[in-house]
Amino acid sequence: FPVTIGVIGTENQGPVTGGVEITSKSLGTQSSGTLTVDLPDRSLQHYTNNGAHTLDVSSLTGSAIVDVTNGASAGAITFGAGITIVYGQPLLTTVNGDDFRLVFVKGNAGTSVTVLPLQ
């Protein structure tokens, strides 16, 4: 069963124990322009690539996993200026139905994204 946990801005309260279920946040379908991911908004997010677009991150530090599914009109994904380094970018395709997992980490030294093909 899902557990809802409320967090109050108090530090050093110890680890979360037991099972926790996270529902992936839908970012919808992106077919042009720029999609800006808010990393601390949710640790698991997803969207459909249905056209060439830029993918960037907000100014807030954090980490998130973003799953991308290519739609029928999938286009090239370009990473924005907010991303310092990309590992595995050539692995992104525009083949309908291909899936990718993007692992974003943003800290004081910059932002990295790792591209993992899921097919």
C-alpha positions in Angstrom: 0.0 0.0 0.0 1.3 3.5 -0.8 2.6 5.6 2.1 2.3 9.4 2.1 5.1 11.1 3.9 4.9 14.8 4.9 8.3 16.5 5.3 8.8 19.5 7.4 11.9 21.7 7.0 13.8 20.0 9.8 17.3 18.6 9.3 18.9 15.5 10.7 15.7 13.6 11.4 17.2 10.2 10.3 16.4 7.9 7.4 13.0 7.1 6.1 12.3 3.4 6.9 9.8 1.0 5.5 8.4 1.0 2.0 7.8 4.2 0.1 6.0 4.3 -3.3 6.7 7.3 -5.6 4.2 8.0 -8.4 6.0 9.3 -11.5 5.1 12.9 -12.4 3.9 13.3 -15.9 5.5 16.2 -17.8 3.2 15.5 -20.8 4.2 15.5 -24.4 7.0 17.8 -25.7 7.0 18.5 -29.5 9.0 21.8 -29.6 10.5 24.5 -27.5 12.2 23.9 -24.1 11.1 21.5 -21.4 12.6 22.6 -18.0 12.7 19.8 -15.4 12.4 20.9 -11.8 14.6 18.2 -10.2 13.5 18.5 -6.6 9.8 18.5 -7.6 9.7 14.7 -7.8 12.5 12.1 -7.9 10.7 10.2 -10.7 9.3 12.0 -13.8 8.4 11.1 -17.4 7.3 12.5 -20.7 6.8 11.7 -24.4 9.2 13.0 -27.0 7.0 13.9 -30.0 9.2 16.5 -31.8 12.6 18.2 -31.7 13.1 20.1 -28.4 15.5 21.3 -25.8 15.7 19.6 -22.4 17.0 21.7 -19.5 16.9 21.8 -15.7 15.7 24.6 -13.3 18.1 26.5 -11.1 17.2 24.3 -8.0 19.7 21.7 -6.9 18.6 18.0 -6.6 18.4 14.8 -8.6 15.7 13.0 -10.6 15.2 10.2 -13.0 13.3 11.2 -16.1 11.9 8.5 -18.4 11.4 9.5 -22.0 9.3 7.5 -24.5 9.6 8.4 -28.2 6.2 9.1 -29.9 5.4 8.7 -33.6 7.0 12.1 -34.4 9.9 11.9 -32.0 12.6 14.5 -32.6 16.2 15.2 -31.6 16.6 16.1 -27.9 19.2 18.9 -27.3 20.4 19.5 -23.8 20.3 23.1 -22.5 22.9 25.4 -21.0 21.9 24.4 -17.5 23.5 21.0 -18.0 27.3 20.8 -17.5 28.0 17.3 -18.9 26.1 14.6 -20.7 27.1 10.9 -20.6 25.7 8.8 -23.4 24.0 11.4 -25.5 24.7 9.5 -28.8 22.4 6.7 -27.4 19.3 8.9 -27.9 17.3 7.9 -31.0 14.1 9.2 -32.6 12.7 5.7 -33.3 9.0 5.4 -32.4 8.5 3.5 -29.1 12.2 3.7 -27.9 12.5 4.5 -24.2 15.3 6.2 -22.3 16.1 6.8 -18.7 17.8 10.1 -18.0 19.5 10.4 -14.6 20.0 14.1 -13.6 22.1 15.2 -10.6 22.6 18.9 -9.9 24.9 20.2 -7.1 27.4 23.0 -6.4 29.9 21.8 -9.1 27.3 21.6 -11.9 24.7 19.3 -13.5 25.2 15.9 -15.1 22.8 13.7 -17.0 23.4 10.1 -17.8 21.4 8.6 -20.8 20.4 4.9 -20.5 18.6 3.2 -23.4 15.8 0.9 -22.2 15.4 -1.3 -25.3 
